Each structure stands twice: as structure tokens, then as C-alpha cells.
């Protein structure tokens, strides 16, 4: 999935990841392929089983110098969060799935539920049918 992001020219300014082993490993793979320093990944247990309100709080706390933020978390919470941000109706973001949303705001503190614009949804089986 990191190669898909690379081909699309999507690079993070900031990566938040759950401290869970698989989530953090995925964040590190993404970071390596997208030339993001692994030591700059913000690893937080706050993303483990975080609800929509908690995830929104994390995004609202991002410094405005960051334009592209990745969040690596767990289901069903991350799917519910993504759906809530842009009024989308996705059943599940699978493991290693990438759901992209844009916001028309100048400051992260101004983002809100339902105000995001769905951009894309990519996942391994979309590209690799044999998975």
C-alpha cells in the first residue's frame, strides 16, 4: 500500500500510530517507503480502541504546519472515524487499507465530523487479487 501512495504522490508530514505491534510495524513500512523518518512516527496508546471523539481530538491537536497526516489505528474504530469525517458508508477498512480524506480548512483545530471530502480508498485486495 505504501507503493500505491508513493505512485499517487501522497507523503505524510506526520504519522500517528497506535502502539500495537502490527499497527506500528505498518506505520514503519509506510514511513520507510515514503522517505519519512521512522523516529518521527508519533506512537500513542491513545489510538488503541479510540472512539470517534478521541481520534478527532488527536487530529485537532496537529500543528498547522503539517498538511498531510496519516493515522494508523484499529477496527471498528478507524472505519467509524473515517465514515464520520466525510459522511461515507464503508463497512470496513481492511488491514493495511488506506482511506484518504481532504478538509477545506486552514487549521487542524477547525476540522469537524461530516466536513471532510472523500478522496480515495485503497486496500491490498484491490491491487493484489490473490491475497
LOTIGU-221742 format. One record per residue: residue in three letters; x, y, z of N, C-alpha, C in turn. Coordinates in Angstrom, 3 decimals, always signed. Layout:
N
R	ALA	X	Y	Z	X	Y	Z	X	Y	Z
...
***
This chain:
131
R	UNK	+0.827	-1.191	+0.000	+0.000	+0.000	+0.000	+0.873	+1.258	+0.000
R	UNK	+2.034	+1.151	+0.607	+2.950	+2.293	+0.592	+3.360	+2.632	-0.835
R	UNK	+3.550	+1.613	-1.664	+3.900	+1.869	-3.066	+2.752	+2.525	-3.816
R	UNK	+1.522	+2.193	-3.475	+0.349	+2.842	-4.081	+0.360	+4.325	-3.715
R	UNK	+0.593	+4.614	-2.449	+0.661	+6.010	-2.005	+1.796	+6.746	-2.707
R	UNK	+2.923	+6.085	-2.841	+4.080	+6.700	-3.493	+3.758	+7.048	-4.947
R	UNK	+3.116	+6.131	-5.657	+2.743	+6.387	-7.054	+1.761	+7.545	-7.166
R	UNK	+0.918	+7.718	-6.163	-0.057	+8.812	-6.160	+0.565	+10.130	-5.688
R	UNK	+1.804	+10.074	-5.214	+2.474	+11.278	-4.729	+1.990	+11.722	-3.356
R	UNK	+1.460	+10.801	-2.577	+0.951	+11.127	-1.240	+2.032	+10.792	-0.221
R	UNK	+2.505	+11.817	+0.489	+3.541	+11.641	+1.506	+3.080	+12.317	+2.794
R	UNK	+3.364	+11.694	+3.920	+2.942	+12.288	+5.190	+3.885	+13.378	+5.687
R	UNK	+3.296	+14.345	+6.364	+4.075	+15.296	+7.146	+4.143	+14.809	+8.589
R	UNK	+3.194	+13.930	+8.931	+3.091	+13.411	+10.286	+2.404	+12.051	+10.231
R	UNK	+2.898	+11.104	+10.997	+2.248	+9.795	+11.113	+1.965	+9.538	+12.585
R	UNK	+0.690	+9.315	+12.892	+0.275	+8.857	+14.223	+0.005	+7.370	+14.106
R	UNK	+0.455	+6.613	+15.088	+0.207	+5.175	+15.088	-0.137	+4.693	+16.486
R	UNK	-1.017	+3.729	+16.542	-1.265	+3.008	+17.771	+0.045	+2.338	+18.176
R	UNK	+0.185	+2.083	+19.458	+1.379	+1.394	+19.947	+1.320	-0.112	+19.709
R	UNK	+0.175	-0.617	+19.251	+0.048	-2.055	+18.980	+1.082	-2.472	+17.935
R	UNK	+1.653	-3.650	+18.127	+2.770	-4.107	+17.301	+2.477	-4.071	+15.796
R	UNK	+1.348	-4.645	+15.373	+1.048	-4.685	+13.927	+0.814	-3.294	+13.360
R	UNK	+0.143	-2.448	+14.105	-0.112	-1.081	+13.632	+1.205	-0.324	+13.488
R	UNK	+2.038	-0.419	+14.484	+3.312	+0.299	+14.447	+4.231	-0.247	+13.355
R	UNK	+4.203	-1.543	+13.129	+5.002	-2.130	+12.057	+4.522	-1.615	+10.694
R	UNK	+3.210	-1.539	+10.505	+2.664	-0.994	+9.253	+3.095	+0.463	+9.080
R	UNK	+3.018	+1.246	+10.147	+3.432	+2.651	+10.078	+4.906	+2.760	+9.682
R	UNK	+5.745	+1.876	+10.206	+7.172	+1.902	+9.885	+7.440	+1.526	+8.431
R	UNK	+6.690	+0.578	+7.904	+6.836	+0.198	+6.487	+6.434	+1.378	+5.602
R	UNK	+5.303	+1.990	+5.919	+4.847	+3.167	+5.162	+5.924	+4.255	+5.214
R	UNK	+6.422	+4.520	+6.405	+7.433	+5.562	+6.582	+8.671	+5.285	+5.735
R	UNK	+9.154	+4.055	+5.777	+10.366	+3.711	+5.038	+10.188	+3.930	+3.538
R	UNK	+9.109	+3.459	+2.997	+8.897	+3.553	+1.550	+8.618	+4.992	+1.104
R	UNK	+8.006	+5.783	+2.000	+7.681	+7.165	+1.651	+8.721	+8.168	+2.153
R	UNK	+9.902	+7.656	+2.542	+11.012	+8.508	+2.989	+10.635	+9.416	+4.156
R	UNK	+9.891	+8.867	+5.105	+9.535	+9.567	+6.338	+10.367	+8.932	+7.447
R	UNK	+11.029	+9.732	+8.241	+11.893	+9.188	+9.299	+11.068	+8.419	+10.330
R	UNK	+11.402	+7.151	+10.501	+10.657	+6.293	+11.430	+10.628	+6.856	+12.841
R	UNK	+11.699	+7.502	+13.254	+11.753	+8.045	+14.613	+10.787	+9.217	+14.807
R	UNK	+10.252	+9.751	+13.711	+9.290	+10.849	+13.810	+7.838	+10.356	+13.900
R	UNK	+7.628	+9.047	+13.815	+6.284	+8.496	+13.986	+5.848	+8.763	+15.428
R	UNK	+4.664	+9.297	+15.582	+4.117	+9.536	+16.920	+3.335	+8.291	+17.310
R	UNK	+3.930	+7.502	+18.170	+3.320	+6.262	+18.624	+2.572	+6.550	+19.922
R	UNK	+1.259	+6.284	+19.911	+0.446	+6.613	+21.079	-0.587	+5.534	+21.382
R	UNK	-0.662	+5.162	+22.640	-1.682	+4.190	+23.034	-3.073	+4.810	+22.974
R	UNK	-3.152	+6.133	+22.815	-4.445	+6.813	+22.696	-5.205	+6.380	+21.448
R	UNK	-4.508	+5.814	+20.462	-5.186	+5.338	+19.250	-5.656	+3.894	+19.362
R	UNK	-5.294	+3.236	+20.433	-5.739	+1.857	+20.622	-7.145	+1.889	+21.217
R	UNK	-8.110	+1.426	+20.442	-9.511	+1.405	+20.828	-10.073	+2.811	+21.072
R	UNK	-9.525	+3.794	+20.373	-10.017	+5.168	+20.491	-11.341	+5.307	+19.761
R	UNK	-12.254	+6.057	+20.352	-13.525	+6.291	+19.680	-13.411	+7.521	+18.774
R	UNK	-14.498	+7.839	+18.088	-14.508	+8.951	+17.130	-14.089	+10.259	+17.794
R	UNK	-14.625	+10.535	+18.956	-14.318	+11.786	+19.662	-12.835	+11.870	+20.012
R	UNK	-12.251	+10.766	+20.471	-10.832	+10.752	+20.825	-9.946	+10.940	+19.595
R	UNK	-10.281	+10.278	+18.496	-9.489	+10.425	+17.265	-9.598	+11.848	+16.726
R	UNK	-10.797	+12.419	+16.803	-10.988	+13.795	+16.355	-10.122	+14.739	+17.189
R	UNK	-10.049	+14.492	+18.476	-9.209	+15.314	+19.349	-7.743	+15.249	+18.955
R	UNK	-7.286	+14.068	+18.586	-5.900	+13.917	+18.141	-5.661	+14.737	+16.880
R	UNK	-6.545	+14.632	+15.907	-6.369	+15.405	+14.661	-6.441	+16.899	+14.910
R	UNK	-7.347	+17.313	+15.776	-7.470	+18.747	+16.067	-6.239	+19.306	+16.766
R	UNK	-5.419	+18.454	+17.344	-4.227	+18.910	+18.060	-2.988	+19.001	+17.159
R	UNK	-3.115	+18.612	+15.910	-1.975	+18.632	+14.984	-1.544	+20.069	+14.711
R	UNK	-0.238	+20.273	+14.664	+0.277	+21.597	+14.324	-0.057	+21.920	+12.875
R	UNK	-0.387	+23.165	+12.622	-0.861	+23.574	+11.297	+0.193	+23.505	+10.210
R	UNK	+1.444	+23.340	+10.578	+2.495	+23.195	+9.563	+2.376	+21.852	+8.846
R	UNK	+1.728	+20.875	+9.469	+1.513	+19.562	+8.841	+0.305	+19.653	+7.915
R	UNK	+0.492	+19.266	+6.691	-0.606	+19.315	+5.720	-1.219	+17.939	+5.475
R	UNK	-0.401	+16.898	+5.578	-0.868	+15.528	+5.341	-0.546	+14.682	+6.569
R	UNK	-1.599	+14.139	+7.176	-1.451	+13.354	+8.400	-1.981	+11.945	+8.163
R	UNK	-1.200	+10.958	+8.552	-1.633	+9.558	+8.498	-1.975	+9.115	+9.913
R	UNK	-3.063	+8.360	+10.046	-3.433	+7.766	+11.326	-3.527	+6.258	+11.131
R	UNK	-2.771	+5.517	+11.921	-2.772	+4.063	+11.841	-3.408	+3.551	+13.130
R	UNK	-4.576	+2.925	+12.975	-5.330	+2.515	+14.147	-6.039	+1.195	+13.894
R	UNK	-7.118	+0.940	+14.614	-7.759	-0.371	+14.632	-9.249	-0.300	+14.315
R	UNK	-9.756	-1.417	+13.849	-11.188	-1.553	+13.608	-11.886	-2.052	+14.857
R	UNK	-13.148	-1.720	+14.987	-14.002	-0.999	+14.049	-13.864	+0.519	+14.141
R	UNK	-12.990	+0.989	+15.031	-12.900	+2.402	+15.364	-12.443	+3.282	+14.202
R	UNK	-11.419	+2.847	+13.476	-10.903	+3.679	+12.384	-11.910	+3.768	+11.235
R	UNK	-12.655	+2.694	+10.997	-13.682	+2.737	+9.948	-14.792	+3.701	+10.349
R	UNK	-15.223	+3.625	+11.580	-16.268	+4.535	+12.061	-15.792	+5.985	+11.990
R	UNK	-14.541	+6.215	+12.347	-13.976	+7.564	+12.302	-13.933	+8.094	+10.870
R	UNK	-13.417	+7.294	+9.953	-13.345	+7.715	+8.550	-14.734	+8.027	+8.005
R	UNK	-15.695	+7.156	+8.260	-17.064	+7.389	+7.815	-17.624	+8.677	+8.406
R	UNK	-17.355	+8.919	+9.672	-17.883	+10.106	+10.360	-17.282	+11.399	+9.830
R	UNK	-16.028	+11.351	+9.427	-15.375	+12.560	+8.938	-15.958	+13.057	+7.626
R	UNK	-16.410	+12.121	+6.782	-16.873	+12.570	+5.457	-18.227	+11.995	+5.069
R	UNK	-19.006	+11.576	+6.068	-20.339	+11.028	+5.802	-20.307	+9.943	+4.735
R	UNK	-19.359	+9.054	+4.861	-19.213	+7.923	+3.954	-19.844	+6.708	+4.607
R	UNK	-20.106	+5.679	+3.848	-20.745	+4.493	+4.421	-19.963	+3.240	+4.039
R	UNK	-18.788	+3.131	+4.565	-17.924	+1.985	+4.308	-18.101	+0.981	+5.435
R	UNK	-18.233	-0.302	+5.090	-18.412	-1.338	+6.106	-17.135	-1.606	+6.899
R	UNK	-15.981	-1.549	+6.214	-14.750	-1.954	+6.868	-13.538	-1.447	+6.092
R	UNK	-12.605	-0.862	+6.808	-11.292	-0.586	+6.227	-10.434	-1.793	+6.610
R	UNK	-10.067	-2.616	+5.634	-9.317	-3.827	+5.972	-7.897	-3.523	+6.425
R	UNK	-7.236	-4.517	+6.977	-5.844	-4.391	+7.379	-5.034	-3.818	+6.217
R	UNK	-4.258	-2.807	+6.487	-3.422	-2.094	+5.510	-4.231	-1.229	+4.545
R	UNK	-5.521	-1.067	+4.792	-6.339	-0.197	+3.954	-5.968	+1.260	+4.167
R	UNK	-6.134	+2.048	+3.107	-5.804	+3.470	+3.146	-7.021	+4.264	+2.672
R	UNK	-7.569	+5.058	+3.563	-8.754	+5.867	+3.300	-8.323	+7.324	+3.350
R	UNK	-8.443	+8.043	+2.236	-7.958	+9.425	+2.155	-9.121	+10.415	+2.170
R	UNK	-8.953	+11.436	+2.997	-9.958	+12.482	+3.172	-9.260	+13.832	+3.093
R	UNK	-9.930	+14.814	+2.475	-9.420	+16.191	+2.447	-10.358	+17.087	+3.235
R	UNK	-9.783	+18.133	+3.808	-10.569	+19.123	+4.536	-10.278	+20.504	+3.968
R	UNK	-11.300	+21.322	+3.846	-11.134	+22.686	+3.377	-11.048	+23.612	+4.592
R	UNK	-9.926	+23.499	+5.298	-9.681	+24.323	+6.483	-8.223	+24.762	+6.483
R	UNK	-7.939	+25.814	+7.199	-6.564	+26.315	+7.327	-5.888	+25.765	+8.579
R	UNK	-6.710	+25.402	+9.578	-6.175	+24.935	+10.855	-6.804	+23.601	+11.215
R	UNK	-5.979	+22.701	+11.735	-6.474	+21.384	+12.118	-7.560	+21.484	+13.184
R	UNK	-7.482	+22.469	+14.044	-8.484	+22.591	+15.103	-9.880	+22.861	+14.540
R	UNK	-9.958	+23.240	+13.264	-11.239	+23.564	+12.650	-11.910	+22.388	+11.940
R	UNK	-11.243	+21.235	+11.889	-11.903	+20.105	+11.236	-13.049	+19.622	+12.115
R	UNK	-14.030	+19.025	+11.467	-15.179	+18.522	+12.221	-15.778	+17.339	+11.488
R	UNK	-16.577	+16.597	+12.209	-17.254	+15.443	+11.629	-18.177	+15.901	+10.513
R	UNK	-18.196	+15.142	+9.437	-19.057	+15.448	+8.307	-18.541	+16.534	+7.389
R	UNK	-17.400	+17.117	+7.695	-16.865	+18.235	+6.899	-15.757	+17.804	+5.944
R	UNK	-15.357	+16.549	+6.005	-14.304	+16.069	+5.123	-14.852	+15.665	+3.768
R	UNK	-13.968	+15.631	+2.784	-14.333	+15.206	+1.432	-13.605	+13.898	+1.129
R	UNK	-14.369	+12.864	+0.805	-13.778	+11.584	+0.433	-12.918	+11.764	-0.809
R	UNK	-11.702	+11.234	-0.767	-10.779	+11.320	-1.894	-10.563	+9.949	-2.526
R	UNK	-10.177	+8.964	-1.701	-9.914	+7.641	-2.254	-9.907	+6.588	-1.154
R	UNK	-10.056	+5.356	-1.591	-9.996	+4.217	-0.683	-9.243	+3.108	-1.401
R	UNK	-8.109	+2.730	-0.855	-7.289	+1.670	-1.439	-7.023	+0.611	-0.381
R	UNK	-6.894	-0.608	-0.827	-6.658	-1.736	+0.081	-5.964	-2.832	-0.721
R	UNK	-5.245	-3.705	-0.039	-4.413	-4.688	-0.752	-5.148	-5.521	-1.802
R	UNK	-6.317	-6.035	-1.497	-7.003	-6.913	-2.465	-7.454	-6.180	-3.723
R	UNK	-7.522	-4.877	-3.672	-7.862	-4.091	-4.856	-6.753	-4.201	-5.897
R	UNK	-5.531	-4.387	-5.424	-4.364	-4.455	-6.303	-3.801	-5.849	-6.447
R	UNK	-4.002	-6.650	-5.410	-3.432	-7.994	-5.385	-4.546	-8.985	-5.093
R	UNK	-5.209	-9.423	-6.115	-6.400	-10.275	-6.000	-6.148	-11.593	-5.274
R	UNK	-4.903	-12.061	-5.250	-4.602	-13.364	-4.650	-4.404	-13.315	-3.142
R	UNK	-4.528	-12.146	-2.531	-4.329	-12.034	-1.074	-5.492	-12.637	-0.326
***
